[in-house]
Amino acid sequence: MSAGEAIGELARAAAERASQWIVAGLAAEAGPAGELDGRARVRRVEEPRLEASVARYLEDSGPQATGAGLEPKLRVVSFARARDGAIEVELSPTTWELGRGFHMALLAQERAPDAAKHWLAAAFRGGPVTPGLAAVHGAVTTTDGKLALMRRSADVLYRPSHWAATFEEQMVQADLAEIDALAFATLRGVHEELGVPRELCRTRLLCALVELETLNVAFYSHIAVEVSSQELVRLARTAPDACDADRLVFVDAQPAVLRELSRSGGGTTHAPLHPTSALRLEVLARYFEPARP
C-alpha cells in the first residue's frame, strides 16, 4: 500500500462519520460539506509558519530535487462557507520548491507518515497545515451533452498518460488581481488547455477537494462551454498548452455513465485516471442528478 492509499483509508474512515463528503479514487471532498452554491471570495494573507510536525517531516525527508518553478505560486491557508453561502478562501504566496518538495517527499513513501491523520483532519476542516500548491480542477461539458476527457501527455511532470476529467491548473499570484480568483484561474485553464474563449464559458464551483497522495487542496468547478464536442476538438488543436494532453475524447454527461466511469477506475478505455478524476466524476454526477431543482 502506498502512502496515498493509506491516507485514502483514513479519509474513508472520516467520510463514514460525515456522509456528506464523497471519497473516490485518491481524492476526497473537504471543507464545507455538500454542494457549494458556486460563489467564492478570495483574499491574500501572509504564509503561515510551518507547523512543527510538517517542519520535522521535511527535515527528516531531506532536500528534494524539484527544479525551479516558472511563476510565483499560491498556497491554500483556509476555506469555509460564509453566512451568505459563498465560500471564503485565503491564499498566501509560496514557492514551487516548498510545495512540490513536500509532495515529492510524500510520494516517495510507502506508508503514511504518523502525522498524516492530523494533516488530513486539518484539511477536512478547511485549514490545511501542509505545504501545497493552490490549484483549480475543471470538468468541461459541451452543448451536445458531452463531458471532455483529456489524457495527459507522456511528457508532463505529474501523472503522465493519466486521464483527467477534464483538466487541472495551478494558481499563480497574478490570479489574485481578479475579483474571483478561483473563477479567473478556472477560465484561464479552459483557454490554455482547450482554447475556449472565456466569454463562451459558464463556471460553477462545486467543491473543495484534497488530493490524498499529496494532501494538496484544489477547487473543483463545472464549466459549460457554448460549443459542441466537435467544435471543441477543433479549438483544442490551437490551445496555448495543447502539448500538455495527447488525446481528447468525450463521454455522455449522464449521472449513470459518470459514476460507472468513476467506480471502474476509467474502465478499459480511460484508465488510469488522474488521482482526482474519480472524485470529479462522482461530484459531477451528483450535480447532474435529475432531482436537482
C-alpha positions as MATLAB code, in Angstrom:
seq = 'MSAGEAIGELARAAAERASQWIVAGLAAEAGPAGELDGRARVRRVEEPRLEASVARYLEDSGPQATGAGLEPKLRVVSFARARDGAIEVELSPTTWELGRGFHMALLAQERAPDAAKHWLAAAFRGGPVTPGLAAVHGAVTTTDGKLALMRRSADVLYRPSHWAATFEEQMVQADLAEIDALAFATLRGVHEELGVPRELCRTRLLCALVELETLNVAFYSHIAVEVSSQELVRLARTAPDACDADRLVFVDAQPAVLRELSRSGGGTTHAPLHPTSALRLEVLARYFEPARP';
ca = [
       0.000    0.000    0.000;
       1.354    3.451   -0.942;
       1.269    6.472    1.361;
      -1.544    7.912   -0.767;
      -3.608    4.746   -0.465;
      -3.046    4.678    3.303;
      -4.195    8.291    3.601;
      -7.188    7.323    1.449;
      -8.172    4.740    4.060;
      -8.029    7.471    6.710;
     -10.231    9.678    4.511;
     -12.801    6.927    4.011;
     -12.975    6.341    7.744;
     -13.646   10.043    8.252;
     -16.240   10.039    5.471;
     -18.165    7.257    7.207;
     -18.708    9.684   10.075;
     -19.719   12.530    7.759;
     -21.659   11.027    4.881;
     -21.980   14.339    3.027;
     -18.369   14.014    1.889;
     -17.530   11.974   -1.198;
     -14.281    9.988   -1.215;
     -13.349    8.422   -4.554;
     -10.103    7.243   -6.079;
      -7.302    9.168   -4.412;
      -9.264   12.312   -3.559;
     -11.839   13.471   -1.022;
     -14.170   16.423   -0.649;
     -13.041   18.838    2.032;
     -14.236   21.848    3.970;
     -17.957   22.691    3.768;
     -19.991   19.504    3.464;
     -22.282   19.069    0.478;
     -22.654   21.089   -2.675;
     -21.446   24.686   -2.795;
     -23.548   27.461   -4.303;
     -20.912   28.497   -6.830;
     -19.744   31.777   -5.296;
     -16.267   32.404   -3.904;
     -14.448   35.289   -2.259;
     -10.681   35.105   -2.186;
      -8.208   37.189   -0.239;
      -4.447   37.171    0.122;
      -2.802   36.564    3.511;
       0.760   36.063    4.635;
       2.011   32.493    4.516;
       1.875   30.944    7.996;
       4.910   29.423    9.621;
       5.319   25.714    9.068;
       3.645   23.628   11.739;
       6.183   21.749   13.845;
       5.112   18.292   12.597;
       5.470   19.422    8.993;
       8.848   21.050    9.590;
      10.132   17.852   11.234;
       8.846   15.741    8.358;
      10.557   17.925    5.755;
      13.796   17.881    7.732;
      13.690   14.095    8.088;
      12.849   13.661    4.384;
      15.805   15.723    3.234;
      16.035   18.043    0.210;
      14.036   17.192   -2.916;
      15.158   17.848   -6.494;
      12.104   19.885   -7.510;
      13.586   22.110  -10.193;
      12.644   25.770  -10.298;
       9.037   26.914  -10.636;
       8.164   29.166  -13.566;
       5.815   31.552  -11.728;
       5.162   32.667   -8.144;
       2.762   30.136   -6.622;
      -0.012   30.207   -4.020;
      -0.865   28.021   -1.048;
      -4.346   27.451    0.407;
      -4.435   28.666    4.005;
      -8.160   28.332    4.736;
     -11.579   27.888    3.151;
     -15.024   27.982    4.757;
     -18.660   28.660    3.957;
     -19.772   32.189    4.872;
     -23.210   33.054    6.262;
     -24.439   34.065    2.807;
     -23.465   30.653    1.388;
     -20.362   31.762   -0.523;
     -17.047   30.047    0.114;
     -14.363   32.301    1.556;
     -10.796   31.362    0.665;
      -7.476   32.598    1.996;
      -4.411   32.137   -0.205;
      -0.823   33.038    0.570;
       2.255   33.420   -1.639;
       4.541   30.383   -1.580;
       7.210   28.755   -3.693;
       7.235   25.849   -6.086;
      10.210   24.405   -4.218;
       8.362   24.221   -0.885;
       5.053   22.911   -2.228;
       6.491   20.468   -4.735;
       9.189   19.380   -2.285;
       6.581   18.336    0.276;
       4.603   16.495   -2.398;
       7.691   14.627   -3.611;
       8.561   13.597   -0.069;
       5.066   12.107    0.413;
       5.065   10.386   -2.972;
       8.355    8.670   -2.136;
       6.889    6.996    0.975;
       5.435    3.500    1.150;
       3.378    4.289    4.244;
       1.536    7.291    5.575;
       3.533    9.487    7.998;
       2.467    9.327   11.646;
       1.141   12.899   11.384;
      -0.972   12.165    8.277;
      -4.217   11.714   10.221;
      -3.769   15.136   11.822;
      -2.822   16.735    8.479;
      -5.855   15.209    6.768;
      -8.221   16.326    9.550;
      -6.904   19.885    9.251;
      -7.546   19.890    5.504;
     -11.048   18.475    6.001;
     -11.796   21.315    8.416;
     -10.712   23.855    5.811;
      -7.426   24.823    7.461;
      -4.657   22.826    5.750;
      -1.311   22.911    7.562;
       0.780   21.125    4.927;
       2.641   22.987    2.177;
       0.823   22.878   -1.129;
       0.260   24.487   -4.487;
      -3.212   26.004   -4.852;
      -4.971   24.632   -7.924;
      -8.272   24.556   -9.763;
      -9.684   21.416  -11.385;
     -12.388   21.660  -14.004;
     -14.902   19.398  -15.754;
     -15.909   20.746  -19.172;
     -19.240   19.862  -20.801;
     -20.426   20.811  -24.281;
     -23.715   21.897  -25.828;
     -24.361   18.354  -27.082;
     -24.253   16.928  -23.551;
     -20.733   15.519  -23.523;
     -18.001   15.572  -20.870;
     -14.484   16.139  -22.168;
     -11.788   13.700  -21.025;
      -8.157   14.557  -21.672;
      -5.215   12.161  -21.484;
      -2.218   13.887  -20.015;
       0.894   13.826  -22.185;
       3.607   11.272  -21.505;
       5.969   14.233  -21.002;
       4.179   16.033  -18.141;
       5.811   16.009  -14.704;
       2.951   14.556  -12.653;
       0.843   11.532  -13.591;
       1.818   11.286  -17.275;
      -0.626    9.404  -19.551;
      -3.408    9.546  -16.934;
      -6.948   10.537  -17.899;
      -8.334   13.770  -16.482;
     -11.955   14.852  -16.234;
     -11.129   17.438  -17.743;
      -8.098   19.495  -16.637;
      -6.045   20.830  -13.722;
      -4.425   24.247  -13.444;
      -2.123   25.594  -10.741;
      -2.990   29.039   -9.485;
      -0.416   31.831   -9.652;
      -0.090   35.078   -7.743;
      -1.332   37.085  -10.738;
      -4.755   35.422  -10.310;
      -5.246   37.385   -7.075;
      -5.619   40.597   -9.077;
      -9.094   39.401  -10.116;
     -12.289   39.748   -8.079;
     -12.991   35.991   -8.193;
      -9.543   34.455   -8.387;
     -10.906   30.872   -8.490;
     -13.176   31.555  -11.461;
     -10.443   33.507  -13.228;
      -7.911   30.696  -12.815;
     -10.520   28.169  -13.985;
     -11.333   30.161  -17.112;
      -7.624   30.625  -17.753;
      -7.258   26.855  -17.585;
     -10.100   26.255  -20.069;
      -8.472   28.644  -22.528;
      -4.920   27.369  -22.067;
      -5.828   23.668  -22.204;
      -8.731   23.714  -24.677;
      -8.577   27.042  -26.489;
     -12.092   28.146  -25.476;
     -12.562   31.927  -25.058;
     -13.765   32.883  -21.583;
     -16.898   34.556  -22.989;
     -18.086   31.116  -24.174;
     -17.827   29.572  -20.682;
     -20.136   29.435  -17.667;
     -18.485   28.209  -14.468;
     -19.893   26.917  -11.195;
     -17.779   25.995   -8.193;
     -18.796   22.531   -6.962;
     -16.436   21.649   -4.104;
     -13.064   21.851   -2.476;
     -11.036   18.653   -2.566;
      -7.893   17.096   -1.129;
      -5.642   15.009   -3.344;
      -4.734   12.216   -0.962;
      -1.318   11.324   -2.382;
      -0.002   14.812   -1.710;
      -2.593   16.345    0.666;
      -2.857   19.174   -1.852;
      -6.049   21.265   -1.823;
      -7.801   22.253   -5.044;
     -11.126   23.832   -6.002;
     -13.307   21.978   -8.490;
     -15.720   23.613  -10.932;
     -18.066   22.609  -13.705;
     -17.595   24.600  -16.909;
     -20.351   24.585  -19.519;
     -18.887   25.738  -22.825;
     -21.078   27.158  -25.565;
     -19.573   24.911  -28.251;
     -20.239   21.360  -29.400;
     -17.842   18.489  -28.787;
     -16.839   18.576  -32.467;
     -16.046   22.286  -32.278;
     -14.136   21.778  -29.028;
     -11.825   19.315  -30.771;
     -11.026   21.984  -33.349;
     -10.394   24.667  -30.728;
      -8.189   22.371  -28.641;
      -5.745   21.872  -31.508;
      -4.680   25.520  -31.242;
      -4.810   25.869  -27.422;
      -1.731   27.526  -25.866;
      -0.953   24.394  -23.812;
      -2.174   21.825  -26.344;
       1.011   19.808  -25.827;
       0.005   19.017  -22.211;
      -2.515   16.415  -23.473;
      -2.230   13.887  -26.269;
      -5.883   12.794  -26.545;
      -9.282   14.442  -26.206;
     -12.392   12.250  -26.142;
     -15.952   12.547  -24.861;
     -18.478   10.580  -22.818;
     -22.149   11.289  -22.174;
     -22.535   13.664  -19.232;
     -25.171   11.454  -17.598;
     -25.001   10.519  -13.883;
     -25.030    6.761  -14.506;
     -22.263    6.999  -17.114;
     -20.118    9.243  -14.913;
     -20.480    7.001  -11.860;
     -19.646    3.864  -13.812;
     -16.525    5.506  -15.208;
     -15.506    6.616  -11.708;
     -16.104    3.301   -9.973;
     -14.419    1.268  -12.700;
     -11.286    3.418  -12.455;
     -11.722    4.503  -16.065;
     -12.792    1.114  -17.400;
     -10.945   -0.467  -20.279;
     -10.527    2.707  -22.318;
      -9.846    5.554  -19.863;
      -7.506    4.041  -17.275;
      -5.545    5.006  -15.364;
      -7.437    8.011  -14.048;
      -5.758   11.116  -12.640;
      -5.902   10.821   -8.817;
      -8.788   13.312   -8.512;
     -10.753   12.269  -11.608;
     -12.865    9.595   -9.883;
     -13.973   12.176   -7.331;
     -14.645   14.746  -10.054;
     -16.871   12.270  -11.871;
     -18.837   11.411   -8.700;
     -19.348   15.067   -7.773;
     -20.429   15.933  -11.305;
     -22.896   13.025  -11.274;
     -24.367   14.404   -8.049;
     -24.653   17.839   -9.641;
     -26.447   16.419  -12.702;
     -28.947   14.294  -10.762;
     -32.448   14.578  -12.320;
     -33.915   15.519   -8.915;
     -31.950   18.768   -8.865;
     -34.224   21.867   -8.666;
];
